[in-house]
Amino acid sequence: MGESQWDEFLGKLKKASDYRNQIVATLFVPAREPVFADLQEPLHPTLQEALKRIGIDRLYQHQAEACDAARRGENVAVFTPTASGKTLCYNLPVLDTLLKDPKARAFYLFPTKALAQDQLRKLQEFGLSRELPSSTYDGDTPTDARRLIRERCRIVLTNPDMLHVGILPNHTVWAHFFRNLRFVVVDELHTYRGIFGIHFAYVIRRLRRICKLYGSDPVFICTSATLGNPEEALNNLIGLPFKIISGDASPMPAKTVVFWNPPFLDIEAGIRARASTEAVRLTVKLLKEGVRTIVFTKSRMGTELLLRYVREQLAHEWLDSLKDKVMSYRAGYLPEERREIERKLFSGELLCVIATSALELGIDIGELDAAILVGYPGTIASTWQRAGRAGRQSEGLVILVATANPVDQHIVHNPEFLLRGAEPIAVSPKNPYIAAAHLMCAAYELPLSDSDREFFGEIFDPLVERMEEQGIVSRGERKFWLLRDRPHDEINIRSVTSEEFQIVNRANGMSLGTAERWRVFRSLYPGAIYLHMGETYFAEAIDLTKKVVYVQPTVTDYYTVPMEQKENEVLSVWTEKPLKFGTAYLGELKVREQVIGFKRLRLFTDEVLSAEVLDLPPEEFETVGLWFCVDDELVTELEGHDFHLMGSLHASEHAAIALLPLVISADPDDVAGISYSPWHPDTRQPTVFIYDGFPGGAGFSEAAFERIEELLEQTLETIINCPCKAGCPSCVQSPRCGSENRPLDKWGAAFLLARLLGKQVTVTSERKVQLVRERIVQRV
């Protein structure tokens, strides 16, 4: 390991009275020197002058490569980490082309309005606003300014939501822009996954269809954090061939990454100290040293609570002068509030900011020294994206504070995991509900014809046939939209179905927005704690007739999770894979779920505070899932060792779902599961099901099925390496379990998974399972 400038600080931590061997590993990532390259053809002289004004004399190799390819007319995708200069990869070819062609136009697409505003400021730094007027165009754009933007602006910065609801259905007033559209830039491509990703894929197909109408064929330039499946992601999201650039030639200061595991309070029960408590202590120690720090939490509520805890600790240590130098940053603040926080960060007035993923994307906040990650962010790409906030000019310190979550525990004991390739993102354009919604939008925008199969693929014919039968479109070669209202306003591109409930704040009678029916029963049941725009609300009641949910503002230090009863049936099998003593399948399922109650859990620790029973109607939907069945021979082996069959299946299901983020880009909330013993009516065998928690599926199960052996392997390793006696929240217990985590057989699950993978095992007299292996696996 190289020598780190943080060794002295880490030494102080280890000598402190509250140190309990929390540092389980460190990684030293050495500095990287830049690699420069020249463009094949020079840029427009005006652009060359602009680059000199902002201090750019040479381009990194990946920037030059991207610029050259885009100017040749190739679609380009750049997959490099944060702070690698990706913005120039699209700004240079776009600005160069627009300066040379006075008619040329460009769309820039960003996942958030805040990021679009930030990138507009970066565009304006070139000093070319007179020659190339640019503007954001989103829901906040004043109505009287919109026509001026359409007519005068050469670059329009927007988001997929506005493209879907505001631009494509009104393409006739954008006709001049579309005729001259030369570039479409898609920034932060890795954020388009799951349901949002599927919607985005169809919005892009509709965009390409409208471009074809006006005779334009724009070049797509995509930028992204690193992905495990770049070709597949681009094909699913954009649907065009791309030149992929993945080598990062920018300089990078060294980084010291510390893996901090809260100490055990009860090792046999697997109970650890709170991650939040550890993060507060670390933050205060960094503040006392004058280290400029960013702390990332996983929720808005967590952000505000951590801010409160840090300020209380500073007051406790008589450090009140530092309290105003700590602020939080999250979605939900007014734009001017966010700009002010960004300004204070950039200028150095703030010493610490506690943030959600709102600051993970490429918003420029200046120089920070250290980053604390409270819990694993969910993907390798997000981890390095957040880590990249620390030490952009000099060596940075990154501290990953593990929670009791199985994924966190796996990573702190296997730190080299963060150095492997990134996970794939899950996007499956097969969801029939979302495809049908966008086909209706497409029909409104322009009559459908056989040529549209190019954009919508094999799902086109059966959906169009259904739309004809329902009188939504006309029959014939050109299929016209027949209904009075446009469909766009009923389709939220961040959700699945159109049946929505209004969420009403009883304190003032104002609507907070809408939620789909299935989401209402999962997250807005009476007694639920609901987060909206950074504020916390208590869900009081659901009116099923009026389709209204009533909520009240509240302050709390707990969150709620539903308890569900579930059953399913297999509708079709798409494919299968043999396992040693069983078989894995992928296919369509019909799921029946009923929320029967909920638990209150303390933030950061997942400690169960209480539980309540609910009486809500069941929900049925069709989705995509994977499942694995256990052969009779393995059942006999399990019973021969006195392992509980249902407990073994149930524990395997919990752990596999919790560890899913290790193999694909997904949250445990994206999927659900159910186990059957002694057999499932359709499989006639003991079976564990894991399925997408959305009608129609979102691609998670398909992506996981491709790596099913890896998922089972990681699950087995985590269970066996957990020091608890019979199961805990770090291995097989789930706070979301509807059956109170009963029955669970930790060591039966380990035996089951090992034998499914064809591994030899021994069972000790204490019924613990040990793998028989040729090499010794060292625990960090």
Buried (B, 14 or more C-beta within 10 A) or exposed (E): EEEBBBEEBBEEBEEEEEEEEBBBBBBBBEEEEBBEBEBEEEBBEBBEEBBEEEEBEEBBBBBBBBBBBBBEEBBBBBBBBBBBBBBBBBBBBBBBBBBEEEEBBBBBBBBBBBBBBBBBEBBEEBEBEEBBBBBBBBEEBEEEEBEEBBEEBBBBBBBBBBBBBBBBBBBEEBEEBBBBBBBBBBBBBBBBBBBBBBBBBBBBBBBBBBBBEBEBEBBBBBBBBBBBBBEBBBBBBBBBEBBBBEEBBBBBBBBBBBBBBBEBEEEEBBBBBBBBBBBBBBBBBBBEEEBBBBBBBBBBBBBBBBBBBBBEBBEEEEBEEBBEBBBBBBBBBEEEEBBBBBEBBEEEEBBBBBBBBBBBBBBBBBBBBBBBBBBBBBBBBBBBBBBBBBBBEEBBBBBBBBBBBBBBBBBBBBBEBBEEEBBBBBBBBBBBBBBBBBBBBBBBBBBBEEEBBEBBBEBBEEBBEBBBEEEBBBEEEEBEBEEEEBBBEEBBBEBBBEEBBBBBBBEEEEEBEBBBBBBBBBBBBBBBBBBBEBBBBBBBEBEEEEBBBBBEEEEBBBBBBBBBBBBBEBBEEEEBBEBEBBBBBBBBBEBEBBBBBBBBBBBBBBBBEEBEEBEBEBBEBBBBBBBBBBBEEBBEBBEEEEBBBBBBBBBBBBBBBBBBBBBBBBBBEBBBBBBBBEBBEBBEBBBBBBBBBBBBBBBBBBBBBBBBBEBBBBBBBBBBBBEBBBBBBBBBBBBBBBBEBEBBBBBBBBBBBBBBBEBEBEBEEEBBBBBEEEEEEEEE
